[in-house]
Amino acid sequence: MAVLTEEQTMLRDAAKGWASESAPVGALRKLRDGKSKQSFDPAAWAEMGEMGWAGVIVPEEHDGSAFGYLGLGLILEETGRTLAASPLLSTAMIGASALQLGGSDAQKSAWLPKIATGAAVATLAIDEGSHHNPARTALTATKGGAGYVLNGTKTFVLDGEAADLLIVAARTSGAGTDGLTLFLVPGDAPGVTRTHLALLDSRGAAQIAFDGVEVGADAVLGEVDKGWAVLEPVLDRAYAGLAAEMLGSASAAFEITLDYIKTRTQFGQVIGTFQALQHRAAKWFTDIETTRSCVEAALEAFDAGGDTRALASLAKAKASELVHLASNEMVQMHGGIGMTDAHDSGLFMKRARVTEALFGGASFHRDRYAKLMGF
């Protein structure tokens, strides 16, 4: 595991305190029951912006703190513990990374300060089917006028309904990962239609249709036909950032369950004394710590500037397996109460099922890891 600096420890503790007080699990329940079709609470997001969390990886010249990916991962882990609904992943991690890795000076100046202060929401529009597969991008961008015309549909776009900026992967030529180009498209651009998708975890996403959407040549992020050179490292950051959030939710589920089995009695004994439950809890704990090592290794690699592809997929694969185990064990060890909506275990399980599949499940990332390692 990473040895945190004093500043990183302070950031983690601040995030933990804020999440428990201002964005507890009950806030997600309230969001669900309100049926507002919002994927997050705008007021909570505004607070995150005021605290500087949206600009943790943004350079200081663009109003950020340049505190690094490990720092942002620590925040994501703490917000994951309470299932806090926010565009921290889509905007502060993915959107900011895309602009820094592929943006021109003008693009960075236009959007990074807005992201850093929480004034803008950005998201990546990548998938077009029920499974994560960037190579199957079919949305087209054809030359027209002084720029390009986009036609196609993206689905399961995180915070897509609220996004001010859509980072869209489009096909300009070729097949597979060749011939892809990234475009910056305003969320309210003519021809963009956003449809709410009610997900299992009550967070919400959007299906976005692009019907003759015209953008200028200056909307290209990176180089035409060479978008994969930017998109792949952006996706690596999405994988690891989501894995950090999943680590947090699995850790919280463990702690809640551990407290329960230490006090719940059955057959005249505390159930935590039963050897079968002790063994299951021990495995759960070791899986958490193994996943933590994988997640922090990936985040530190981003900060160090090394090859992060294998580490990012390893982190997401381990985190997907972990939250599946954690959500199942949380329900089972709580027994009957764990099956009721009144208990938070159901919210943890639903969030786990969504994050397992989001940006590729365990099998997707095991395959990618094996290919990258030459197995």
C-alpha positions as CSV (number, residue, x, y, z in Angstrom):
1,M,0.0,0.0,0.0
2,A,1.0,3.6,-0.6
3,V,2.6,5.5,2.3
4,L,0.5,8.7,2.4
5,T,2.1,12.1,2.9
6,E,0.7,14.4,5.7
7,E,-1.2,16.4,3.0
8,Q,-2.7,13.3,1.5
9,T,-3.8,12.1,4.9
10,M,-5.4,15.4,5.7
11,L,-7.2,15.3,2.3
12,R,-8.5,11.8,2.9
13,D,-9.7,12.7,6.4
14,A,-11.4,15.8,5.2
15,A,-13.2,13.8,2.5
16,K,-14.2,11.2,5.0
17,G,-15.7,13.8,7.4
18,W,-17.6,15.6,4.6
19,A,-19.0,12.5,3.1
20,S,-20.3,11.1,6.4
21,E,-21.9,14.5,7.4
22,S,-23.0,16.0,4.1
23,A,-23.4,13.0,1.8
24,P,-24.4,9.9,3.9
25,V,-26.1,6.9,2.4
26,G,-29.3,8.5,3.4
27,A,-28.7,11.2,0.8
28,L,-28.7,8.6,-2.0
29,R,-31.9,7.1,-0.6
30,K,-33.5,10.6,-0.6
31,L,-32.3,11.1,-4.2
32,R,-33.9,7.8,-5.2
33,D,-37.2,8.5,-3.4
34,G,-37.5,12.0,-4.8
35,K,-37.6,10.6,-8.3
36,S,-36.1,13.8,-9.7
37,K,-34.2,12.0,-12.5
38,Q,-31.0,13.8,-11.3
39,S,-27.9,11.7,-11.2
40,F,-26.5,13.8,-8.3
41,D,-27.3,16.6,-5.9
42,P,-26.1,19.9,-7.4
43,A,-25.7,21.4,-4.0
44,A,-23.3,18.7,-2.9
45,W,-21.3,19.1,-6.1
46,A,-21.1,22.8,-5.5
47,E,-19.6,22.1,-2.1
48,M,-17.0,19.8,-3.6
49,G,-16.1,22.5,-6.1
50,E,-15.7,25.0,-3.2
51,M,-13.4,22.6,-1.4
52,G,-11.3,22.2,-4.5
53,W,-11.9,18.6,-5.0
54,A,-13.0,19.1,-8.6
55,G,-9.5,20.5,-9.4
56,V,-7.3,18.0,-7.6
57,I,-5.6,16.9,-10.8
58,V,-5.9,20.2,-12.6
59,P,-2.7,22.3,-13.0
60,E,-2.4,25.4,-10.9
61,E,-2.4,27.7,-14.0
62,H,-6.0,26.5,-14.6
63,D,-7.2,27.1,-11.0
64,G,-6.5,23.6,-9.8
65,S,-4.2,22.3,-7.1
66,A,-2.2,19.7,-9.1
67,F,-2.4,17.4,-6.1
68,G,-2.2,14.2,-8.1
69,Y,-4.2,11.1,-9.0
70,L,-3.6,9.4,-5.7
71,G,-5.1,12.4,-4.0
72,L,-8.2,12.3,-6.1
73,G,-8.4,8.5,-5.6
74,L,-8.5,9.0,-1.9
75,I,-11.5,11.3,-2.3
76,L,-13.3,8.9,-4.6
77,E,-12.7,6.1,-2.1
78,E,-14.2,8.1,0.8
79,T,-17.2,9.2,-1.3
80,G,-17.6,5.6,-2.3
81,R,-18.0,4.6,1.3
82,T,-21.3,6.5,1.5
83,L,-22.4,5.9,-2.1
84,A,-22.3,9.7,-2.6
85,A,-23.8,10.7,-5.9
86,S,-21.6,13.3,-7.7
87,P,-19.9,13.9,-11.0
88,L,-16.5,13.6,-9.3
89,L,-15.5,10.6,-11.5
90,S,-17.0,11.8,-14.8
91,T,-15.7,15.3,-14.5
92,A,-12.8,15.7,-12.0
93,M,-11.2,12.4,-13.1
94,I,-12.3,11.6,-16.6
95,G,-13.1,15.0,-18.1
96,A,-10.1,16.8,-16.6
97,S,-7.8,13.9,-17.7
98,A,-9.0,14.0,-21.3
99,L,-8.4,17.7,-21.6
100,Q,-5.0,17.6,-20.0
101,L,-3.8,14.6,-22.1
102,G,-5.2,15.8,-25.5
103,G,-6.4,19.3,-25.2
104,S,-5.0,22.3,-27.0
105,D,-4.0,25.4,-25.0
106,A,-7.3,27.0,-26.0
107,Q,-9.4,24.0,-25.0
108,K,-7.6,23.7,-21.7
109,S,-8.1,27.4,-21.0
110,A,-11.8,27.3,-21.9
111,W,-12.7,24.2,-19.8
112,L,-10.2,23.3,-17.1
113,P,-10.9,26.4,-14.9
114,K,-14.6,25.7,-15.0
115,I,-14.1,22.0,-14.1
116,A,-11.6,22.9,-11.3
117,T,-14.2,25.2,-9.6
118,G,-17.2,22.8,-10.1
119,A,-18.8,25.3,-12.5
120,A,-19.0,22.8,-15.3
121,V,-19.8,19.1,-15.6
122,A,-17.9,17.1,-18.2
123,T,-18.3,13.5,-19.2
124,L,-17.0,10.9,-21.7
125,A,-19.5,9.5,-24.2
126,I,-17.9,6.3,-25.3
127,D,-20.1,3.2,-25.2
128,E,-22.9,2.4,-27.7
129,G,-24.1,-1.0,-26.4
130,S,-24.8,-2.9,-23.2
131,H,-21.1,-3.9,-22.8
132,H,-18.0,-1.7,-22.6
133,N,-16.2,-2.0,-25.9
134,P,-14.5,1.2,-27.3
135,A,-13.3,-0.6,-30.4
136,R,-16.9,-1.0,-31.6
137,T,-17.5,2.7,-31.9
138,A,-19.9,3.3,-34.7
139,L,-20.9,6.9,-34.2
140,T,-19.6,8.7,-37.3
141,A,-18.0,12.1,-37.8
142,T,-17.8,13.2,-41.4
143,K,-16.2,16.3,-42.8
144,G,-18.8,19.0,-43.5
145,G,-18.4,22.8,-43.9
146,A,-15.7,24.1,-41.7
147,G,-15.7,21.1,-39.4
148,Y,-17.5,17.8,-38.8
149,V,-21.0,16.4,-38.6
150,L,-21.7,13.8,-35.9
151,N,-24.4,11.1,-36.3
152,G,-25.0,8.2,-33.9
153,T,-25.9,7.3,-30.4
154,K,-24.1,6.8,-27.1
155,T,-25.6,5.1,-24.1
156,F,-25.0,4.8,-20.3
157,V,-23.2,8.2,-20.4
158,L,-22.4,9.1,-16.8
159,D,-24.1,12.4,-15.7
160,G,-24.9,12.8,-19.4
161,E,-28.1,14.8,-18.7
162,A,-26.3,17.4,-16.6
163,A,-23.1,17.6,-18.6
164,D,-22.0,21.0,-20.0
165,L,-19.3,19.3,-22.1
166,L,-19.5,15.9,-23.9
167,I,-16.2,14.3,-24.9
168,V,-17.4,12.1,-27.7
169,A,-15.6,9.2,-29.4
170,A,-16.4,9.1,-33.1
171,R,-15.3,7.1,-36.1
172,T,-13.6,9.2,-38.8
173,S,-12.0,6.2,-40.6
174,G,-10.8,2.7,-40.2
175,A,-12.0,0.0,-37.8
176,G,-11.4,-1.1,-34.2
177,T,-9.3,1.3,-32.3
178,D,-7.9,2.8,-35.6
179,G,-9.6,5.8,-37.1
180,L,-11.2,7.1,-33.9
181,T,-11.3,10.9,-33.1
182,L,-12.4,12.6,-30.0
183,F,-14.6,15.7,-30.1
184,L,-15.6,18.3,-27.6
185,V,-19.4,18.9,-27.9
186,P,-21.5,21.3,-25.8
187,G,-24.2,19.4,-24.0
188,D,-26.8,21.8,-25.5
189,A,-25.6,21.7,-29.0
190,P,-28.3,21.6,-31.8
191,G,-29.0,18.0,-32.7
192,V,-28.1,16.6,-29.3
193,T,-31.0,14.7,-27.7
194,R,-30.5,13.4,-24.1
195,T,-32.8,10.7,-22.7
196,H,-32.8,9.8,-19.0
197,L,-31.8,6.2,-18.2
198,A,-33.0,5.0,-14.7
199,L,-30.2,2.7,-13.5
200,L,-30.5,0.1,-10.7
201,D,-28.4,2.1,-8.3
202,S,-30.7,5.2,-8.5
203,R,-27.8,7.3,-9.9
204,G,-29.0,7.7,-13.5
205,A,-27.2,8.1,-16.8
206,A,-28.2,9.2,-20.2
207,Q,-28.6,7.9,-23.7
208,I,-27.4,10.7,-26.1
209,A,-28.4,10.8,-29.8
210,F,-26.4,13.0,-32.2
211,D,-28.4,13.9,-35.2
212,G,-26.4,16.0,-37.7
213,V,-24.5,17.7,-34.9
214,E,-22.1,20.2,-36.4
215,V,-18.8,21.1,-34.7
216,G,-15.9,23.1,-35.9
217,A,-12.4,21.8,-36.6
218,D,-11.3,23.3,-33.3
219,A,-13.6,20.8,-31.5
220,V,-11.2,17.9,-32.2
221,L,-9.4,16.8,-29.0
222,G,-6.0,15.5,-30.0
223,E,-5.5,14.5,-33.6
224,V,-7.9,13.3,-36.3
225,D,-8.0,9.5,-36.7
226,K,-5.5,9.1,-33.7
227,G,-8.0,9.5,-30.9
228,W,-7.0,6.2,-29.3
229,A,-3.7,7.6,-28.3
230,V,-5.6,10.0,-26.0
231,L,-8.7,7.8,-25.3
232,E,-6.8,4.7,-24.0
233,P,-5.0,6.6,-21.1
234,V,-8.2,8.5,-20.3
235,L,-10.0,5.2,-20.0
236,D,-7.2,3.8,-17.8
237,R,-7.9,6.7,-15.4
238,A,-11.6,6.0,-15.6
239,Y,-11.0,2.3,-14.7
240,A,-8.7,3.1,-11.7
241,G,-10.9,6.0,-10.5
242,L,-14.0,3.9,-10.5
243,A,-12.0,1.1,-8.8
244,A,-11.1,3.5,-6.0
245,E,-14.8,4.4,-5.4
246,M,-15.7,0.6,-5.4
247,L,-12.9,0.0,-2.9
248,G,-14.6,2.6,-0.6
249,S,-18.0,1.0,-0.9
250,A,-16.7,-2.5,-0.2
251,S,-14.8,-1.2,2.8
252,A,-17.8,0.5,4.3
253,A,-19.9,-2.6,3.7
254,F,-17.3,-4.7,5.5
255,E,-17.2,-2.3,8.5
256,I,-21.0,-2.1,8.8
257,T,-21.3,-5.9,8.6
258,L,-18.5,-6.5,11.1
259,D,-20.2,-4.2,13.6
260,Y,-23.4,-6.2,13.1
261,I,-21.9,-9.7,13.6
262,K,-20.2,-8.5,16.7
263,T,-23.5,-7.6,18.4
264,R,-26.1,-9.9,16.8
265,T,-26.9,-13.0,18.9
266,Q,-28.3,-16.3,17.7
267,F,-28.7,-19.6,19.7
268,G,-27.5,-17.6,22.7
269,Q,-24.2,-16.6,21.1
270,V,-22.8,-13.6,19.3
271,I,-22.8,-14.7,15.6
272,G,-19.3,-13.2,15.2
273,T,-18.0,-16.1,17.3
274,F,-19.1,-18.6,14.7
275,Q,-16.0,-19.9,12.9
276,A,-17.8,-20.0,9.5
277,L,-18.5,-16.3,9.6
278,Q,-15.0,-15.5,10.9
279,H,-13.5,-17.3,7.9
280,R,-15.7,-15.4,5.5
281,A,-14.9,-12.1,7.2
282,A,-11.2,-12.9,7.0
283,K,-11.4,-13.5,3.3
284,W,-13.4,-10.3,2.8
285,F,-10.8,-8.3,4.6
286,T,-7.8,-9.8,2.7
287,D,-9.6,-9.1,-0.6
288,I,-10.1,-5.5,0.5
289,E,-6.4,-5.0,1.2
290,T,-5.3,-6.8,-2.0
291,T,-7.6,-4.5,-4.0
292,R,-6.3,-1.5,-2.2
293,S,-2.7,-2.3,-3.2
294,C,-3.8,-2.7,-6.8
295,V,-5.8,0.6,-6.9
296,E,-3.1,2.7,-5.2
297,A,-0.4,1.2,-7.5
298,A,-2.4,2.3,-10.6
299,L,-3.0,5.8,-9.2
300,E,0.7,6.2,-8.2
301,A,1.7,5.1,-11.7
302,F,-0.4,7.9,-13.2
303,D,1.4,10.4,-11.1
304,A,4.8,8.9,-12.0
305,G,4.0,8.9,-15.7
306,G,4.6,5.3,-16.4
307,D,2.7,2.7,-18.4
308,T,-0.5,2.3,-16.6
309,R,-2.6,0.0,-18.8
310,A,-2.1,-3.3,-17.1
311,L,-2.3,-1.7,-13.6
312,A,-5.6,0.0,-14.4
313,S,-7.2,-3.1,-15.7
314,L,-5.9,-5.1,-12.7
315,A,-7.4,-2.6,-10.3
316,K,-10.8,-2.6,-12.0
317,A,-10.9,-6.4,-12.3
318,K,-10.0,-6.8,-8.6
319,A,-12.5,-4.1,-7.5
320,S,-15.3,-5.7,-9.6
321,E,-14.7,-9.0,-7.9
322,L,-14.5,-7.3,-4.5
323,V,-17.8,-5.4,-4.6
324,H,-19.6,-8.5,-5.9
325,L,-18.3,-10.4,-2.9
326,A,-18.9,-7.5,-0.4
327,S,-22.5,-6.8,-1.5
328,N,-23.4,-10.5,-1.3
329,E,-21.8,-11.0,2.1
330,M,-23.4,-7.8,3.5
331,V,-26.9,-9.1,2.6
332,Q,-26.3,-12.7,3.7
333,M,-24.6,-11.9,7.0
334,H,-27.3,-9.5,8.0
335,G,-29.9,-12.2,7.4
336,G,-33.6,-11.2,7.1
337,I,-33.0,-7.5,7.7
338,G,-30.5,-7.4,4.9
339,M,-33.2,-8.3,2.4
340,T,-35.4,-5.3,3.3
341,D,-35.4,-1.9,1.7
342,A,-35.2,-0.3,5.1
343,H,-31.6,-1.5,5.4
344,D,-28.8,0.1,3.4
345,S,-27.4,-3.3,2.2
346,G,-29.7,-3.2,-0.8
347,L,-28.3,0.2,-1.9
348,F,-24.8,-1.2,-1.6
349,M,-25.7,-4.2,-3.7
350,K,-27.4,-2.2,-6.4
351,R,-24.5,0.2,-6.7
352,A,-22.1,-2.8,-6.8
353,R,-23.9,-4.4,-9.7
354,V,-23.8,-1.1,-11.7
355,T,-20.1,-0.4,-11.0
356,E,-19.1,-4.0,-11.8
357,A,-20.3,-3.5,-15.4
358,L,-19.5,0.1,-15.8
359,F,-16.3,0.6,-18.0
360,G,-16.0,-3.1,-18.3
361,G,-16.5,-6.0,-15.9
362,A,-14.0,-8.3,-14.4
363,S,-13.8,-10.6,-17.4
364,F,-13.2,-7.7,-19.8
365,H,-10.3,-6.5,-17.7
366,R,-8.8,-9.9,-17.0
367,D,-8.7,-10.4,-20.8
368,R,-7.1,-7.0,-21.3
369,Y,-4.6,-7.6,-18.6
370,A,-3.6,-11.0,-20.0
371,K,-3.1,-9.5,-23.5
372,L,-1.0,-6.6,-22.1
373,M,1.1,-9.0,-20.1
374,G,1.6,-11.3,-23.1
375,F,-0.1,-14.3,-21.5
